[in-house]
Amino acid sequence: MMIKSALMTTGYDVLDGPSTNPLVLFRQGAGHVKPNSAANPGLVYNSSYNDWVAFICATQPQGLEATCNALWGLGYSKDASNLNVASIAIGDMAGVQTVTRTVTNVSGGSLSVSASVTGLSGVSAVVTPSSLTLSPGQSKSFNVTFTRTSATLNAYTGGQLTWVGGGYSARIPVVIRPVALAAPAQVSGNYSVTFGYS
């Protein structure tokens, strides 16, 4: 996963329209691979076997209830959007959603980076913390809180989140689809409904 992350975070845009257009993002993903840059990406997003099982639990837990409950008991997320990969996708954001990611310093030295977000028309994005200082091999988590302001409901908006510093730039694509309300498709027992408006 670290190799995949390195290939993604150092990619560059295809010449197929604005890189914040969700259609372009869906076509290009993270962009064209730059092998020389990918060999020394500075930061990577890593995920383990358990992260991927938790992702499956978040999307289709039927038959995996015992495994899912054990992972959730260990603090793994119940939200598929929190899978620690080099992209952010939220397919049903009702109003506000916070996503967590973790980056690891693979630069070989200490690294200080700052975050910036581009694109995401009609959605504000706040990265917390907005800067990180990592020792060699150290991992740190950050949150990104997305809030719909004027984005069209039921349509994707796109952009990028980039960490820059120490001569490195680690960029990931972001796509979000705001919705009026989010609720499970099928339920039994207690459940919650989230509205994207007052």
C-alpha positions as a Markdown table, in Angstrom:
| # | Residue | x | y | z |
|---|---|---|---|---|
| 1 | Met | 0.0 | 0.0 | 0.0 |
| 2 | Met | 2.9 | 2.4 | 0.6 |
| 3 | Ile | 4.1 | 1.8 | -3.0 |
| 4 | Lys | 0.7 | 2.4 | -4.4 |
| 5 | Ser | 0.5 | 5.6 | -2.2 |
| 6 | Ala | 3.9 | 6.8 | -3.5 |
| 7 | Leu | 2.7 | 6.3 | -7.1 |
| 8 | Met | -0.5 | 8.2 | -6.4 |
| 9 | Thr | 0.7 | 11.1 | -4.3 |
| 10 | Thr | 3.4 | 12.1 | -6.8 |
| 11 | Gly | 1.3 | 11.8 | -9.9 |
| 12 | Tyr | 0.6 | 14.7 | -12.3 |
| 13 | Asp | -2.6 | 15.7 | -14.1 |
| 14 | Val | -3.7 | 14.4 | -17.4 |
| 15 | Leu | -4.5 | 17.2 | -19.9 |
| 16 | Asp | -8.2 | 16.4 | -19.9 |
| 17 | Gly | -9.8 | 19.4 | -18.3 |
| 18 | Pro | -9.5 | 21.1 | -14.9 |
| 19 | Ser | -8.1 | 18.7 | -12.3 |
| 20 | Thr | -10.8 | 19.8 | -9.8 |
| 21 | Asn | -13.6 | 18.6 | -12.2 |
| 22 | Pro | -15.1 | 15.4 | -10.7 |
| 23 | Leu | -15.4 | 13.8 | -14.1 |
| 24 | Val | -11.7 | 14.4 | -14.7 |
| 25 | Leu | -10.8 | 13.1 | -11.3 |
| 26 | Phe | -12.9 | 9.9 | -11.9 |
| 27 | Arg | -11.1 | 9.4 | -15.2 |
| 28 | Gln | -7.5 | 10.2 | -14.1 |
| 29 | Gly | -7.6 | 9.1 | -10.4 |
| 30 | Ala | -4.4 | 10.5 | -8.9 |
| 31 | Gly | -3.0 | 11.2 | -12.4 |
| 32 | His | 0.0 | 10.0 | -14.5 |
| 33 | Val | 2.8 | 8.2 | -12.6 |
| 34 | Lys | 6.2 | 10.0 | -12.2 |
| 35 | Pro | 8.5 | 7.1 | -11.4 |
| 36 | Asn | 11.5 | 9.2 | -10.3 |
| 37 | Ser | 9.3 | 11.2 | -7.8 |
| 38 | Ala | 7.5 | 8.0 | -6.6 |
| 39 | Ala | 10.9 | 6.6 | -5.6 |
| 40 | Asn | 11.2 | 9.2 | -2.9 |
| 41 | Pro | 7.6 | 10.5 | -2.1 |
| 42 | Gly | 8.3 | 12.0 | 1.4 |
| 43 | Leu | 4.9 | 10.9 | 2.8 |
| 44 | Val | 2.8 | 7.8 | 2.3 |
| 45 | Tyr | -0.6 | 6.6 | 3.3 |
| 46 | Asn | -0.4 | 3.0 | 4.5 |
| 47 | Ser | -3.2 | 0.5 | 5.3 |
| 48 | Ser | -3.1 | -3.0 | 6.7 |
| 49 | Tyr | -5.1 | -6.2 | 6.3 |
| 50 | Asn | -7.3 | -5.2 | 9.3 |
| 51 | Asp | -7.9 | -1.7 | 7.7 |
| 52 | Trp | -9.3 | -3.4 | 4.6 |
| 53 | Val | -11.4 | -5.9 | 6.6 |
| 54 | Ala | -12.8 | -2.9 | 8.5 |
| 55 | Phe | -13.6 | -1.3 | 5.1 |
| 56 | Ile | -15.5 | -4.5 | 4.1 |
| 57 | Cys | -17.3 | -4.4 | 7.5 |
| 58 | Ala | -18.3 | -0.8 | 6.9 |
| 59 | Thr | -19.8 | -1.6 | 3.4 |
| 60 | Gln | -21.2 | -5.2 | 3.7 |
| 61 | Pro | -20.8 | -6.7 | 7.2 |
| 62 | Gln | -23.3 | -9.6 | 6.6 |
| 63 | Gly | -21.7 | -12.8 | 7.8 |
| 64 | Leu | -18.8 | -11.0 | 9.3 |
| 65 | Glu | -20.5 | -9.7 | 12.5 |
| 66 | Ala | -18.1 | -11.3 | 15.0 |
| 67 | Thr | -15.0 | -10.1 | 13.0 |
| 68 | Cys | -16.5 | -6.6 | 12.5 |
| 69 | Asn | -17.4 | -6.2 | 16.2 |
| 70 | Ala | -13.9 | -7.3 | 17.2 |
| 71 | Leu | -12.3 | -4.7 | 14.8 |
| 72 | Trp | -14.7 | -1.9 | 15.9 |
| 73 | Gly | -13.8 | -2.8 | 19.5 |
| 74 | Leu | -10.1 | -2.2 | 18.6 |
| 75 | Gly | -11.0 | 1.3 | 17.3 |
| 76 | Tyr | -11.3 | 0.6 | 13.6 |
| 77 | Ser | -13.7 | 2.9 | 11.8 |
| 78 | Lys | -17.3 | 2.0 | 10.9 |
| 79 | Asp | -17.1 | 4.5 | 8.0 |
| 80 | Ala | -15.8 | 3.3 | 4.7 |
| 81 | Ser | -14.6 | 6.9 | 3.9 |
| 82 | Asn | -11.9 | 6.5 | 6.7 |
| 83 | Leu | -9.9 | 3.7 | 4.9 |
| 84 | Asn | -6.4 | 5.1 | 5.0 |
| 85 | Val | -5.7 | 5.3 | 1.3 |
| 86 | Ala | -4.2 | 8.1 | -0.9 |
| 87 | Ser | -7.6 | 9.5 | -1.9 |
| 88 | Ile | -10.8 | 10.6 | -0.2 |
| 89 | Ala | -14.3 | 9.7 | -1.4 |
| 90 | Ile | -17.6 | 10.5 | 0.3 |
| 91 | Gly | -20.6 | 9.3 | -1.6 |
| 92 | Asp | -23.3 | 10.4 | 0.8 |
| 93 | Met | -22.3 | 13.5 | 2.8 |
| 94 | Ala | -25.3 | 15.0 | 4.6 |
| 95 | Gly | -24.2 | 18.4 | 5.8 |
| 96 | Val | -20.8 | 17.8 | 7.5 |
| 97 | Gln | -18.5 | 14.9 | 7.7 |
| 98 | Thr | -15.0 | 14.4 | 9.2 |
| 99 | Val | -12.6 | 12.0 | 7.6 |
| 100 | Thr | -9.4 | 10.7 | 9.2 |
| 101 | Arg | -6.1 | 9.9 | 7.5 |
| 102 | Thr | -2.6 | 8.9 | 8.7 |
| 103 | Val | 0.6 | 9.8 | 6.8 |
| 104 | Thr | 4.0 | 8.2 | 7.4 |
| 105 | Asn | 7.4 | 10.0 | 6.8 |
| 106 | Val | 9.5 | 7.9 | 4.5 |
| 107 | Ser | 11.9 | 10.8 | 3.5 |
| 108 | Gly | 14.7 | 9.5 | 5.7 |
| 109 | Gly | 15.0 | 12.7 | 7.7 |
| 110 | Ser | 12.7 | 15.0 | 9.7 |
| 111 | Leu | 9.9 | 16.5 | 7.7 |
| 112 | Ser | 7.6 | 19.5 | 8.3 |
| 113 | Val | 4.6 | 19.8 | 5.9 |
| 114 | Ser | 1.6 | 22.0 | 5.6 |
| 115 | Ala | -1.8 | 21.1 | 4.1 |
| 116 | Ser | -3.8 | 22.9 | 1.4 |
| 117 | Val | -7.0 | 22.0 | -0.3 |
| 118 | Thr | -8.0 | 23.1 | -3.8 |
| 119 | Gly | -11.2 | 22.8 | -5.7 |
| 120 | Leu | -14.3 | 21.3 | -3.9 |
| 121 | Ser | -16.7 | 23.9 | -5.2 |
| 122 | Gly | -19.5 | 24.5 | -2.7 |
| 123 | Val | -17.8 | 22.5 | 0.0 |
| 124 | Ser | -15.4 | 23.9 | 2.7 |
| 125 | Ala | -12.6 | 21.7 | 3.9 |
| 126 | Val | -10.7 | 22.3 | 7.2 |
| 127 | Val | -7.5 | 20.2 | 7.8 |
| 128 | Thr | -6.7 | 19.6 | 11.5 |
| 129 | Pro | -3.8 | 20.0 | 12.3 |
| 130 | Ser | -3.0 | 22.0 | 9.2 |
| 131 | Ser | 0.8 | 21.3 | 9.6 |
| 132 | Leu | 2.7 | 18.3 | 10.7 |
| 133 | Thr | 6.3 | 17.7 | 11.8 |
| 134 | Leu | 7.4 | 14.0 | 11.6 |
| 135 | Ser | 10.6 | 12.3 | 12.6 |
| 136 | Pro | 12.0 | 9.6 | 10.2 |
| 137 | Gly | 9.5 | 6.7 | 10.0 |
| 138 | Gln | 7.0 | 8.5 | 12.2 |
| 139 | Ser | 3.2 | 8.4 | 11.4 |
| 140 | Lys | 0.7 | 11.1 | 12.4 |
| 141 | Ser | -3.0 | 11.3 | 11.9 |
| 142 | Phe | -5.1 | 14.3 | 10.8 |
| 143 | Asn | -8.7 | 15.1 | 10.2 |
| 144 | Val | -10.4 | 16.8 | 7.3 |
| 145 | Thr | -13.8 | 18.3 | 8.1 |
| 146 | Phe | -15.9 | 18.8 | 5.0 |
| 147 | Thr | -19.0 | 21.1 | 5.2 |
| 148 | Arg | -21.5 | 21.6 | 2.3 |
| 149 | Thr | -22.0 | 25.3 | 1.7 |
| 150 | Ser | -23.5 | 25.7 | -1.8 |
| 151 | Ala | -22.6 | 22.5 | -3.6 |
| 152 | Thr | -25.4 | 20.9 | -5.7 |
| 153 | Leu | -27.1 | 18.0 | -3.9 |
| 154 | Asn | -26.7 | 14.6 | -5.4 |
| 155 | Ala | -23.8 | 15.7 | -7.7 |
| 156 | Tyr | -20.1 | 15.1 | -7.1 |
| 157 | Thr | -17.6 | 18.0 | -6.5 |
| 158 | Gly | -13.9 | 17.4 | -6.7 |
| 159 | Gly | -10.5 | 18.7 | -5.6 |
| 160 | Gln | -7.2 | 17.8 | -4.1 |
| 161 | Leu | -5.6 | 17.7 | -0.7 |
| 162 | Thr | -1.8 | 18.4 | -0.8 |
| 163 | Trp | 0.9 | 18.2 | 1.9 |
| 164 | Val | 3.9 | 20.4 | 1.0 |
| 165 | Gly | 7.2 | 20.8 | 2.7 |
| 166 | Gly | 10.9 | 19.8 | 2.8 |
| 167 | Gly | 11.0 | 19.7 | -1.0 |
| 168 | Tyr | 8.1 | 17.2 | -1.2 |
| 169 | Ser | 4.5 | 17.4 | -2.4 |
| 170 | Ala | 2.0 | 14.6 | -1.6 |
| 171 | Arg | -1.3 | 15.2 | -3.4 |
| 172 | Ile | -4.4 | 13.1 | -3.2 |
| 173 | Pro | -7.7 | 13.4 | -5.1 |
| 174 | Val | -11.0 | 14.2 | -3.2 |
| 175 | Val | -14.5 | 13.6 | -4.5 |
| 176 | Ile | -17.7 | 14.3 | -2.4 |
| 177 | Arg | -21.4 | 13.9 | -3.2 |
| 178 | Pro | -23.5 | 16.0 | -0.9 |
| 179 | Val | -27.0 | 14.6 | -0.1 |
| 180 | Ala | -30.1 | 16.0 | 1.7 |
| 181 | Leu | -30.1 | 13.1 | 4.2 |
| 182 | Ala | -28.2 | 9.9 | 4.8 |
| 183 | Ala | -29.9 | 6.8 | 6.2 |
| 184 | Pro | -29.3 | 3.0 | 6.0 |
| 185 | Ala | -31.0 | 1.3 | 3.0 |
| 186 | Gln | -32.2 | -1.5 | 5.3 |
| 187 | Val | -32.5 | -1.6 | 9.1 |
| 188 | Ser | -33.5 | -3.6 | 12.0 |
| 189 | Gly | -33.5 | -2.3 | 15.6 |
| 190 | Asn | -32.2 | 1.2 | 16.3 |
| 191 | Tyr | -30.6 | 3.4 | 13.6 |
| 192 | Ser | -29.8 | 7.0 | 13.0 |
| 193 | Val | -30.8 | 9.4 | 10.2 |
| 194 | Thr | -28.5 | 12.3 | 9.4 |
| 195 | Phe | -29.9 | 15.4 | 7.7 |
| 196 | Gly | -27.8 | 17.8 | 5.6 |
| 197 | Tyr | -30.0 | 20.8 | 6.4 |
| 198 | Ser | -31.8 | 22.4 | 9.3 |
